[in-house]
Amino acid sequence: MKIKVVQIGCGKMSVYTMRYVLEKGGEIVGAYDVNPKIIGKDIAKVMGSKKNLGVVIEDVKNIRATLKSHKPNVAIVTTMSLMSDVYDTLLACAENGVNAITTCEEAFYPWNSSEKLTKKLDKVAKEHNCTICGSGYQDFAWGNLITSMTGATHKVTKIKGKSSYNVEDYGIALAQVHGAGLSLKEFDKTIVPANKVDEKIFAELVKKGELLPSYMWTVNGWLCSQMGLHVTKQTQTCVPHTYKTDLKSSTLGITIPKGYATGMSAIVTTETKEGITIESECIGKVYGPDECDMNEWTIYGEPTTNVVMTRPQTVELTCGTIVNRLPDVINAPAGYFTTEKMERSHYHIHF
């Protein structure tokens, strides 16, 4: 069966997801975006192809009216990073009975940050017999890679991870979520407040879905779910990064002054009933010329194991995971079905 895909969000990530779908034998049957500069153009213009592909980018406002007419098997959503931002898009997919997978980082495991929105999507998706989920780089590098390591470990006492990525590669929404370009005073006002509250208020923010979760917040929840761990306490801390000189940001369209936030570290610590602690840190920032992506995790216990990935191509790995996951999403049970319940992502030569 040829997989028919609708692309929602035709920015930087879609250049890869659409090409990967086509090269694996899939078909792009529709595309949507909010940018008036590309609406009405063939997707080839976004992909850098000289030959038109016969798919015109539509205004996402029309998605409910036209989505079903494209008869897709699945939608790829590459837009924003928070569930509150992608909710309407995912809901439109669910209402039309269209399976959907998104690079939205919170969507990876939103049960511990936006439970109300996730339950609504779960209900509608089940009513219309389709599956909604989040995936991407974290599915591989912060999820299944780590649990594969624990599967070779006799006794785990602690899991500690750190991963860095250049926000320039992912678009303006992600850069802004990381506080890139803010003065340190602005960073303290806009990014830090949710992390400077006592435990009771913190829990209320999570319950109401008003917490601004870092990417590792949902990763820790995903890891605990797959490993059968029961969370007793989870906290996060956000710390700004600066650089020694001014840095140009093509994504933000500004020069970030020396001493301003180029991004941030978000550190999430999870304690469990089983005594295993998970401490994970993600570093998202505008890179200086001497900085690069990295991913490092250590499983402490018997034995202690450390794995380091230097210069992982996070954009390509994100999009490769999304596209390889398409058959899994199509075949998964209806509802909001997170990927820790699926098989590990497999390589597909051809759909």
C-alpha positions in Angstrom: 0.0 0.0 0.0 1.3 3.4 -0.9 1.2 5.7 2.1 -0.6 9.0 1.4 0.7 11.8 3.5 -0.5 15.3 4.3 2.2 17.7 5.4 1.1 20.3 8.0 3.7 23.0 8.5 6.0 23.6 5.5 9.0 25.1 7.2 12.5 23.8 7.7 11.6 20.3 8.9 9.2 19.6 6.1 12.0 19.9 3.6 13.3 16.6 5.0 10.0 14.9 5.9 8.5 15.4 2.5 11.6 14.3 0.6 12.0 11.2 2.9 8.3 10.2 2.3 8.7 10.5 -1.5 12.1 8.6 -1.5 10.5 5.7 0.4 7.7 5.4 -2.1 5.1 7.4 -0.3 2.9 10.2 -1.8 2.4 13.7 -0.6 -1.3 14.5 -1.3 -1.7 17.8 0.5 0.2 20.5 2.4 -0.8 23.3 4.8 1.0 26.3 6.3 0.3 29.8 7.9 2.9 31.7 6.0 1.3 33.9 3.2 4.7 33.9 1.4 4.4 30.2 0.5 0.6 29.6 0.5 -0.5 28.9 -3.1 2.9 27.7 -4.1 3.9 24.1 -5.1 5.6 22.2 -2.4 8.6 21.9 -4.8 9.4 25.5 -4.0 9.8 24.6 -0.3 11.8 21.5 -1.1 14.2 23.2 -3.5 13.1 21.1 -6.4 13.0 22.6 -9.9 10.1 20.4 -11.1 6.6 21.1 -9.7 5.1 18.1 -7.8 1.5 19.1 -8.2 0.7 19.8 -4.6 -0.2 23.4 -3.7 0.3 24.6 -0.2 -3.0 25.6 1.4 -3.8 28.0 4.2 -4.1 25.9 7.4 -7.3 27.8 8.2 -8.9 25.6 5.5 -7.8 22.3 7.0 -11.2 21.2 8.4 -12.9 21.9 5.0 -10.3 20.2 2.8 -8.3 17.6 4.8 -10.7 14.7 4.3 -10.8 15.3 0.5 -7.1 14.6 0.2 -7.8 11.0 1.6 -4.5 10.8 3.5 -3.4 7.8 5.5 -1.5 10.0 7.9 -0.6 13.6 8.6 2.9 14.8 9.5 2.7 17.9 11.7 5.9 19.9 12.0 4.9 23.3 13.5 5.1 24.2 17.2 6.6 22.7 20.4 3.8 22.9 22.9 0.5 20.9 23.0 -1.5 24.1 23.4 -0.1 25.3 20.1 -0.7 22.1 18.1 -3.9 21.1 19.8 -6.3 22.6 17.1 -4.3 21.0 14.3 -4.3 17.6 15.9 -8.0 18.0 16.8 -8.8 18.7 13.1 -6.9 15.5 12.1 -8.8 13.5 14.8 -12.2 14.9 13.8 -11.5 13.9 10.2 -10.3 10.4 11.1 -6.8 11.1 9.9 -3.9 9.6 11.8 -1.3 12.2 12.8 2.3 12.2 14.0 4.0 15.4 15.2 7.5 16.7 16.0 5.9 18.8 18.8 8.2 18.0 21.7 5.6 18.1 24.4 3.4 15.7 22.3 6.0 13.0 22.9 4.5 12.2 26.3 1.9 14.9 27.2 0.1 12.9 29.8 2.3 14.4 32.5 2.0 18.0 31.4 -1.2 18.6 29.4 -3.4 15.8 30.5 -6.7 17.6 29.8 -5.9 18.3 26.2 -4.5 14.9 25.7 -7.6 13.2 27.1 -9.8 15.3 24.7 -7.7 14.3 21.7 -7.7 10.7 22.9 -11.5 10.7 23.1 -12.0 12.2 19.6 -9.4 10.0 18.0 -11.0 6.9 19.4 -14.5 8.1 18.2 -13.1 8.5 14.7 -10.8 5.4 14.7 -7.5 7.2 14.2 -4.2 7.5 16.1 -2.4 10.6 17.3 1.2 10.7 18.7 4.4 12.6 18.9 7.9 11.4 17.9 11.2 12.5 16.5 14.8 12.7 17.8 13.8 12.1 21.4 12.0 8.8 20.4 15.4 7.5 19.3 18.1 9.3 21.2 16.4 10.1 24.6 14.0 7.2 24.6 14.6 3.8 22.9 18.4 4.2 23.0 18.2 4.6 26.8 15.8 1.8 27.5 17.8 -0.5 25.2 20.8 0.2 27.5 18.7 -0.5 30.7 17.6 -3.8 29.0 21.3 -4.9 29.2 21.7 -3.8 32.8 21.2 -6.0 35.9 20.5 -3.2 38.3 19.8 0.4 37.6 20.2 3.1 40.3 20.3 6.3 38.2 19.9 7.5 34.7 21.6 10.7 33.7 21.5 12.4 30.3 22.5 15.6 28.6 21.8 16.6 25.0 22.5 19.8 23.0 21.0 21.1 19.8 21.2 24.3 17.8 17.9 26.1 17.8 18.8 27.7 14.5 18.0 24.4 12.8 14.4 24.2 13.9 12.7 27.5 13.3 11.6 30.6 15.2 9.0 29.0 17.5 11.6 26.7 19.0 14.2 29.4 19.4 11.7 31.6 21.2 10.6 28.8 23.6 14.3 28.6 24.6 14.5 32.3 25.4 17.0 33.0 22.7 17.6 36.7 22.2 16.2 37.7 25.6 18.2 39.8 28.1 18.8 37.9 31.4 16.2 40.1 33.1 13.7 39.2 30.4 14.6 35.5 30.7 14.0 35.6 34.4 10.6 37.2 33.8 9.3 35.0 31.0 11.1 31.6 31.2 12.0 31.1 34.8 8.9 31.9 36.9 7.2 28.5 36.5 10.2 26.9 38.1 10.5 29.2 41.1 7.4 28.0 42.9 6.9 25.6 45.7 6.1 21.9 45.1 2.3 22.3 45.7 1.9 25.2 43.3 4.1 23.3 40.8 1.8 20.3 41.0 -1.2 22.6 40.4 0.4 24.0 37.3 0.9 20.5 35.9 -2.7 19.5 36.8 -4.1 22.6 35.0 -1.8 22.1 32.0 -0.3 25.6 32.6 3.3 24.4 33.2 5.8 25.4 30.5 7.4 21.9 30.2 11.0 21.5 28.9 11.5 18.7 26.4 13.0 16.5 29.1 9.9 16.8 31.2 8.0 14.6 28.8 11.0 12.4 28.1 11.3 11.4 31.8 7.6 10.6 31.8 8.1 8.5 28.6 11.1 6.6 30.1 9.2 5.9 33.4 6.2 4.6 31.4 8.2 2.2 29.3 10.3 1.0 32.3 7.2 0.5 34.5 8.5 3.1 37.1 6.1 5.1 39.3 6.9 8.8 39.7 6.8 10.2 43.2 8.3 13.7 42.4 9.4 15.6 39.3 10.9 19.0 39.1 12.6 21.2 36.5 15.0 24.1 36.4 15.8 26.4 33.5 19.2 28.1 33.3 20.1 30.6 30.5 23.2 30.3 28.3 25.2 33.2 27.1 28.1 33.6 24.7 31.4 35.5 24.9 30.7 37.6 21.8 27.7 38.9 19.8 26.0 36.1 17.8 24.0 36.4 14.6 20.7 34.4 14.5 19.3 33.9 11.0 16.2 32.3 12.5 15.4 35.2 14.8 16.7 37.7 12.3 18.7 39.5 15.0 22.2 39.7 16.5 22.1 38.5 20.1 24.3 40.8 22.1 27.1 39.5 24.3 25.7 38.5 27.7 22.1 38.0 26.4 20.5 34.6 26.5 21.4 32.5 23.4 19.1 29.7 24.8 18.9 27.6 27.9 19.5 24.4 29.8 16.4 22.7 31.2 17.2 20.1 33.9 14.5 17.7 34.9 14.9 15.5 38.0 12.5 12.6 38.5 12.3 10.4 41.6 10.5 7.1 41.5 8.9 4.6 44.0 11.4 2.0 42.8 14.3 4.2 43.9 15.6 5.0 40.4 16.4 8.6 39.8 16.3 10.1 36.3 18.2 13.4 35.7 18.1 14.7 32.2 19.2 18.0 30.7 18.5 19.5 27.3 20.5 22.4 26.0 18.9 24.4 23.2 20.7 27.5 22.0 22.1 29.5 19.1 25.5 28.1 18.6 28.8 29.9 18.5 31.4 28.8 15.9 33.1 26.4 18.4 29.9 24.6 19.5 28.2 21.5 18.2 25.4 19.0 18.9 26.0 16.2 21.4 24.0 13.5 23.2 25.4 11.8 26.3 23.7 9.3 28.7 24.9 7.2 31.6 23.1 4.3 33.1 24.4 3.9 36.7 24.2 0.5 38.3 25.5 -3.0 37.6 27.2 -2.4 35.2 27.5 1.4 34.7 27.3 2.2 31.0 28.1 5.5 29.2 27.2 6.4 25.6 28.2 9.6 23.8 27.1 10.8 20.4 29.1 13.7 19.0 27.7 15.9 16.3 24.5 13.8 15.8 22.5 15.3 12.9 19.4 16.0 15.0 17.3 17.5 12.2 17.8 14.5 9.9 17.4 12.0 12.8 14.2 13.7 13.9 12.7 13.6 10.4 14.0 10.1 9.7 12.3 8.8 12.9 9.0 10.5 12.0 8.9 9.0 8.5 10.0 5.5 9.6 7.2 5.7 12.3 4.4 6.2 9.7 3.5 2.5 9.4 3.5 2.3 13.2 1.1 5.2 13.5 -1.2 3.8 10.8 -1.3 0.4 12.5 -1.5 1.5 16.2 -4.7 1.4 18.3 -7.0 4.4 18.0 -6.6 7.2 20.4 -3.6 9.2 21.7 -1.1 6.4 21.6 2.4 7.4 22.7 5.4 5.6 21.2 6.7 3.9 24.3 3.8 1.5 23.8 4.9 0.8 20.1 7.7 -1.3 18.9 11.0 0.4 18.5 11.2 2.3 15.3 12.3 0.2 12.3 14.2 1.1 9.2 12.0 1.0 6.1 13.8 0.8 2.7 10.4 1.3 1.0 6.8 1.7 2.0 
